[in-house]
Amino acid sequence: MKNKPTFVIGDIQGCYSEFRRLLKIIDPMKKNKIFCVGDLVNRGPYSERVVDYVLNNKIKSVLGNHDLHMMAMILGVHKKNDNKHTLQKILGKNKSIKIFEYFLKFPFAKLIVSNESKSLITHAGVLPSWSLNNVLSANEELTEALKSDPEKFLSNMYSDRRKDISKSTNKRNRARFLVNVFTRMRFITKDNKLDLQTKVKTSSREKYKPWFVYEHRCLDDVDNIVFGHWAALNGVTNHNFIKGVDLGCVWGGSLAAINLNDKSIITVESEL
């Protein structure tokens, strides 16, 4: 007998109505397992409603770049002059610290086993050279640093650090690079150098290719990699075992969920 399905939902980004409509389709009896791929908040109109529902229903996620930015804003440590965010109602909530503490428990990468299939979930992606152990070790390195000193971590994370560096050489720059891999990466070179500026489908810089086109070591240990973040792809990776679930709901596209049992994709159209 098959286990109850686990659904992984793409970038919600404050699109509350679409989120609830999708949940009615994939989990009408509230019995299935629901997980998110990060960026639950910002840009969309109802981040505070999404967060309330997530907390009240104990829904879990990996961390996305917009989630981290929300956490930094709650603590008042962000260093960017950001006038485009839509997080005012979250920041004004009496329970904003409760929200922060809930998101603080989220990892940067999560291994989910569903119906004996192993899926690795992360917001932006993982480096091709990483084994599963490397991924989980990098995740632990970041989550421990974030939990041990959130203010320091969140104030230091804003960086376009593109090259890897050893933890023993420079712990801060090492963390910055790992944050960028897990939450911002799109194009990389074969030597794992990141292009953090290009957000469209293709890069004009010949040596940079989408991170998922390279051969991935961790696929020796997992069956699938599921990611979000890259709305311009509309989920298309042309890879049987690397699935994108950000279909750009906040940009007028769709909100998607993948069933980890059979890899089917369920979508609802954006109301924006």
C-alpha positions as CSV (number, residue, x, y, z in Angstrom):
1,M,0.0,0.0,0.0
2,K,1.4,3.4,-1.0
3,N,2.0,6.0,1.6
4,K,0.1,9.2,1.6
5,P,1.6,11.6,-1.0
6,T,4.0,14.4,-0.2
7,F,3.4,17.6,-2.2
8,V,6.1,20.2,-2.6
9,I,4.7,23.7,-3.4
10,G,6.6,26.2,-5.4
11,D,7.3,29.9,-4.6
12,I,4.1,31.3,-3.0
13,Q,5.5,34.8,-2.5
14,G,2.4,36.2,-0.7
15,C,-0.1,34.7,-3.2
16,Y,-2.5,33.6,-0.6
17,S,-5.7,33.0,-2.7
18,E,-3.8,30.8,-5.1
19,F,-2.1,28.9,-2.2
20,R,-5.5,28.1,-0.6
21,R,-7.0,27.0,-4.0
22,L,-4.0,24.7,-4.6
23,L,-4.3,23.2,-1.2
24,K,-8.0,22.4,-1.8
25,I,-7.0,20.4,-4.8
26,I,-4.0,18.5,-3.4
27,D,-5.1,18.2,0.2
28,P,-8.8,18.6,0.6
29,M,-9.0,16.5,3.8
30,K,-5.8,18.0,5.3
31,K,-4.2,14.5,5.5
32,N,-1.4,14.7,3.0
33,K,2.1,15.9,3.7
34,I,2.8,19.5,2.5
35,F,6.2,21.1,2.1
36,C,7.3,24.3,0.4
37,V,10.3,25.2,-1.6
38,G,10.9,28.6,0.0
39,D,10.0,32.2,-0.8
40,L,6.7,32.0,1.0
41,V,6.6,35.8,1.3
42,N,7.2,39.1,-0.5
43,R,6.2,40.7,-3.8
44,G,2.7,39.2,-3.6
45,P,-0.2,41.0,-1.9
46,Y,-0.9,38.8,1.2
47,S,2.3,37.6,2.8
48,E,0.9,38.0,6.2
49,R,-2.0,35.6,5.4
50,V,0.3,33.0,4.0
51,V,2.5,33.2,7.1
52,D,-0.5,32.9,9.4
53,Y,-1.8,29.8,7.6
54,V,1.7,28.2,7.5
55,L,2.1,28.7,11.3
56,N,-1.4,27.6,12.2
57,N,-1.1,24.5,10.1
58,K,2.5,23.7,10.9
59,I,3.6,23.7,7.3
60,K,7.4,23.4,6.8
61,S,9.7,24.7,4.1
62,V,13.3,25.3,3.1
63,L,14.5,28.9,3.3
64,G,14.4,31.1,0.2
65,N,16.1,34.5,-0.3
66,H,12.9,36.4,0.4
67,D,12.3,34.4,3.6
68,L,15.8,35.3,4.8
69,H,15.2,39.0,3.9
70,M,11.9,39.0,6.0
71,M,13.8,37.5,8.9
72,A,16.5,40.2,8.6
73,M,13.8,42.9,8.5
74,I,12.1,41.5,11.6
75,L,15.3,41.8,13.5
76,G,16.1,45.2,11.9
77,V,19.5,44.1,10.7
78,H,19.1,44.3,6.9
79,K,21.5,46.8,5.3
80,K,19.6,47.4,2.0
81,N,17.4,50.4,1.3
82,D,14.5,48.3,0.2
83,N,11.3,50.2,-0.7
84,K,9.9,47.4,-2.9
85,H,9.0,44.9,-0.2
86,T,5.4,44.0,0.7
87,L,6.1,42.9,4.2
88,Q,4.8,45.8,6.1
89,K,1.9,43.9,7.7
90,I,4.2,41.1,8.9
91,L,6.7,43.6,10.3
92,G,3.9,45.3,12.2
93,K,2.5,42.1,13.7
94,N,2.7,41.7,17.5
95,K,3.8,38.1,16.8
96,S,6.6,39.0,14.3
97,I,9.1,37.4,16.6
98,K,7.0,34.2,16.7
99,I,7.1,34.2,12.9
100,F,10.9,34.7,13.0
101,E,11.3,31.8,15.4
102,Y,9.2,29.5,13.3
103,F,11.2,30.3,10.1
104,L,14.4,29.9,12.1
105,K,13.7,26.2,12.2
106,F,13.6,25.8,8.4
107,P,16.7,24.3,6.7
108,F,18.4,25.3,3.5
109,A,18.1,21.8,2.1
110,K,15.8,18.9,3.0
111,L,15.9,15.2,2.1
112,I,12.3,13.8,1.9
113,V,11.5,10.2,1.5
114,S,8.1,9.5,0.0
115,N,7.0,6.1,-1.2
116,E,10.6,4.9,-1.0
117,S,11.7,7.7,-3.4
118,K,14.3,10.2,-2.1
119,S,13.9,13.8,-3.1
120,L,16.3,16.6,-2.2
121,I,14.5,20.0,-1.8
122,T,16.2,23.3,-1.9
123,H,15.2,26.8,-3.0
124,A,17.6,27.6,-5.8
125,G,19.7,24.5,-6.3
126,V,22.9,22.6,-5.3
127,L,26.3,22.5,-6.8
128,P,26.9,19.7,-9.3
129,S,30.1,18.7,-7.5
130,W,28.4,18.1,-4.2
131,S,27.5,14.6,-3.0
132,L,24.4,14.2,-0.8
133,N,26.7,14.3,2.2
134,N,28.2,17.6,1.0
135,V,24.8,19.1,0.6
136,L,23.7,18.0,4.1
137,S,27.0,19.2,5.6
138,A,26.6,22.6,3.9
139,N,23.1,22.9,5.2
140,E,24.1,22.0,8.7
141,E,27.0,24.5,8.5
142,L,24.5,27.3,7.6
143,T,21.6,26.3,10.0
144,E,24.0,26.1,13.0
145,A,25.5,29.5,12.2
146,L,22.0,31.1,11.7
147,K,20.6,29.6,14.9
148,S,23.6,30.4,17.0
149,D,23.7,34.1,16.2
150,P,20.8,35.2,13.9
151,E,21.6,38.9,14.0
152,K,25.2,38.3,12.9
153,F,24.3,35.8,10.3
154,L,21.5,37.9,8.7
155,S,23.4,41.1,8.7
156,N,26.4,39.5,7.0
157,M,24.6,37.4,4.4
158,Y,24.0,40.3,1.9
159,S,26.8,39.7,-0.6
160,D,27.4,38.8,-4.3
161,R,30.1,36.3,-3.2
162,R,30.5,34.1,-6.3
163,K,33.4,31.8,-5.5
164,D,33.7,29.1,-2.9
165,I,36.2,29.5,0.0
166,S,37.1,27.2,2.8
167,K,35.5,27.7,6.2
168,S,39.0,27.8,7.8
169,T,40.1,30.6,5.5
170,N,37.1,33.0,5.9
171,K,34.0,31.8,7.8
172,R,31.9,34.8,6.8
173,N,32.6,34.6,3.1
174,R,32.1,30.8,3.2
175,A,28.6,31.3,4.6
176,R,27.8,34.0,2.1
177,F,28.7,31.7,-0.8
178,L,26.6,28.9,0.6
179,V,23.6,31.2,1.1
180,N,24.0,32.3,-2.5
181,V,24.1,28.7,-3.7
182,F,21.1,27.5,-1.8
183,T,18.9,30.6,-2.3
184,R,20.1,32.7,-5.3
185,M,21.9,30.5,-7.8
186,R,20.9,30.2,-11.4
187,F,23.9,30.2,-13.8
188,I,27.3,28.7,-12.9
189,T,30.6,27.8,-14.6
190,K,32.0,24.2,-14.5
191,D,34.2,25.4,-11.7
192,N,31.2,26.5,-9.5
193,K,31.6,30.2,-10.0
194,L,28.1,31.9,-9.8
195,D,26.5,34.5,-12.0
196,L,24.2,36.2,-9.6
197,Q,22.9,38.9,-12.0
198,T,21.3,37.1,-14.9
199,K,17.6,36.1,-14.1
200,V,16.3,35.2,-17.6
201,K,16.3,31.7,-19.2
202,T,19.7,32.0,-21.0
203,S,23.0,33.7,-20.2
204,S,24.9,35.8,-22.8
205,R,28.1,34.7,-21.0
206,E,29.2,31.5,-22.8
207,K,31.0,29.8,-19.9
208,Y,27.9,30.2,-17.6
209,K,25.2,27.5,-17.9
210,P,22.1,26.7,-15.8
211,W,23.3,24.8,-12.7
212,F,21.1,21.8,-13.5
213,V,22.6,21.0,-16.9
214,Y,25.8,19.6,-15.4
215,E,26.2,16.1,-14.1
216,H,25.2,16.0,-10.4
217,R,27.0,13.8,-7.9
218,C,24.1,13.8,-5.4
219,L,21.9,12.1,-7.9
220,D,23.9,9.0,-7.1
221,D,22.1,9.1,-3.7
222,V,18.8,10.7,-4.4
223,D,16.1,10.1,-7.0
224,N,15.2,13.7,-7.6
225,I,16.1,17.3,-6.9
226,V,13.2,19.8,-6.6
227,F,13.8,23.6,-6.6
228,G,12.1,26.9,-7.1
229,H,13.4,30.4,-7.4
230,W,13.8,30.6,-11.2
231,A,10.4,31.8,-12.5
232,A,11.7,32.5,-16.0
233,L,12.1,28.8,-16.6
234,N,8.4,28.1,-16.0
235,G,9.6,24.9,-14.5
236,V,11.3,23.6,-17.7
237,T,14.7,22.0,-17.0
238,N,14.7,19.2,-19.7
239,H,16.0,17.0,-17.0
240,N,14.2,13.8,-15.8
241,F,15.4,14.0,-12.2
242,I,15.7,17.8,-11.6
243,K,12.3,19.5,-11.3
244,G,11.6,23.2,-11.1
245,V,8.3,24.2,-9.4
246,D,8.4,28.0,-9.6
247,L,6.0,28.9,-12.3
248,G,5.9,32.6,-11.6
249,C,2.6,32.9,-9.7
250,V,3.5,36.4,-8.4
251,W,4.2,37.4,-12.0
252,G,0.9,36.2,-13.4
253,G,1.9,32.6,-14.1
254,S,0.8,29.7,-12.0
255,L,1.3,28.2,-8.5
256,A,2.5,24.6,-8.7
257,A,2.9,21.6,-6.5
258,I,4.7,18.4,-7.3
259,N,3.6,15.0,-6.0
260,L,6.8,13.3,-4.9
261,N,5.1,9.8,-5.2
262,D,4.5,10.0,-9.0
263,K,6.2,13.3,-10.0
264,S,2.9,14.7,-11.3
265,I,2.5,18.5,-11.3
266,I,-0.7,20.2,-10.2
267,T,-1.2,23.9,-10.9
268,V,-3.6,26.8,-10.3
269,E,-3.6,30.0,-12.3
270,S,-2.5,33.3,-10.8
271,E,-5.2,35.9,-9.9
272,L,-2.7,38.7,-10.4
